[in-house]
């Protein structure tokens, strides 16, 4: 059973970390594992977004699923179609059938959803090529145990997260390119929130009026600001 979900921002360097501190309004924890990891700590609620210096490759994101029994959950996700990448003891790394990297990590009792007055990071969008989309939706629903909910837009499928979880999962059907993960903000005013992000160093990629805007952070990692209302305290 998935008890919590964390998004990881994987970067070659620390260059964009101050940007993410500014746009979320969350503070950066002390670094761990020789300076590789840090947590973005919300003012209220449990942390659900972290940063990692990977040292190579393009800036990207991945999913951590927090479970009570990592070894048991590892066997289960492989049975559902995941491929094992690395066994790091209390952390197991996998790829989904579409190639999305995710980790199984121990649950530390997180249970309080972060909240925000005007905006909050609250969703990870899994970008999935069209040819494997249906299988990938079924995989993530089975892994999490969360029901699939359709959208007004046929390219999206939501997974119904339990009450209290800080980070939800959305799957998006993309036409081409590799599978991946990006972060979504919920906010009360998309235009105002986008202007704030641009003022902090983001660049606009595309706008979907009335729904969302896709941006790039200072190192080129795409994410979205959406018109979904933020969870209020």
Buried (B, 14 or more C-beta within 10 A) or exposed (E): EBBBBBBBBBBBEBEBBEBBBBBBBBEBBEBEEEEEBBBBBBEEBBBBBBBBBBEEEEBBBBBBBBBEEBEEBBEBBEEBBBEEEEEEEEEBBBBBBBBBBBBBBEBEEBBBBBBBEBBBBBBBBBBBBEEBBEEBBBBBBBBBEBEEEEEEEEEBBBBEBBEBBBBBBBBBBBEEEEBBBBBBBBBBEBEEBBEBBEEBBBEBEEBEEEEBBBBBBBBEBBBBBBBBEBBEE
